[in-house]
Amino acid sequence: MASNSRELEQRSEVGPQDEPSAEWGWHGGFPKGTIAGGIVTIILCAVFFIGPYQSRTQDLWLGGVILVVLIGMALQIRKKRNAWRR
């Protein structure tokens, strides 16, 4: 049904070029979900250390993945804690 109202549609100050999802709604993140996913990933990778393997090459890869996830989580937590200072 058409409206004769001359009111303008309220739009956010964020442009769709900057954040494409701003046009259709929510465009936030999952900070707690990301940390929980990192913890689950670390636990699963640590469980894979146990096994009857001939070579220990996979242990290097698993350790590397765990290290990268830990560094990523630490950076995210640090960024979140220092966000109020900006």
C-alpha positions in Angstrom: 0.0 0.0 0.0 1.4 3.4 -1.0 2.0 6.0 1.6 1.6 9.8 1.1 4.1 10.5 3.8 7.1 12.7 3.0 9.3 11.3 5.8 12.7 10.1 4.7 13.8 6.6 5.4 16.2 6.4 8.3 19.6 5.0 7.2 22.7 4.3 9.2 25.8 6.4 8.9 27.8 3.5 7.6 28.0 3.3 3.9 27.4 0.1 2.0 30.8 0.5 0.3 32.5 0.4 3.7 30.5 -2.5 5.1 28.3 -4.2 2.5 26.1 -6.0 5.0 25.1 -2.6 6.5 22.4 -2.4 3.9 20.6 -5.6 4.9 21.1 -5.5 8.6 23.4 -6.8 11.2 27.1 -6.6 10.5 28.8 -7.4 13.8 31.0 -10.2 14.9 31.0 -13.2 17.3 33.8 -12.3 19.8 32.7 -14.9 22.4 32.0 -17.5 19.6 35.4 -17.0 18.1 37.1 -17.6 21.5 34.9 -20.7 22.1 35.7 -22.0 18.6 39.4 -21.5 19.2 39.3 -23.4 22.5 37.4 -26.3 20.8 40.0 -26.3 18.0 42.9 -26.4 20.4 41.3 -29.3 22.4 40.6 -31.3 19.2 44.1 -30.8 17.9 45.6 -31.8 21.3 43.6 -35.0 21.2 45.1 -35.8 17.8 48.5 -36.0 19.5 47.5 -39.3 20.9 47.7 -42.1 18.3 49.8 -45.0 17.0 51.7 -43.1 14.3 55.0 -44.1 12.7 56.1 -40.6 12.1 55.8 -37.5 14.3 55.5 -35.1 11.4 51.8 -34.6 12.1 52.8 -33.5 15.7 54.7 -30.6 14.2 51.7 -29.5 12.1 49.3 -29.9 15.0 51.6 -28.0 17.3 51.8 -25.3 14.7 48.1 -25.0 14.3 47.6 -24.9 18.1 50.3 -22.1 18.3 48.6 -20.1 15.5 45.2 -20.4 17.1 46.6 -19.4 20.5 48.3 -16.3 19.0 45.1 -15.3 17.2 43.1 -15.7 20.4 45.6 -13.7 22.4 45.6 -10.9 19.8 41.8 -10.8 19.8 41.6 -10.7 23.6 44.3 -7.9 23.7 42.4 -5.9 21.1 39.2 -6.3 23.0 40.8 -5.2 26.3 42.4 -2.1 24.7 39.4 -1.1 22.6 38.2 1.4 25.3 41.4 3.4 25.1 40.9 4.4 21.5 
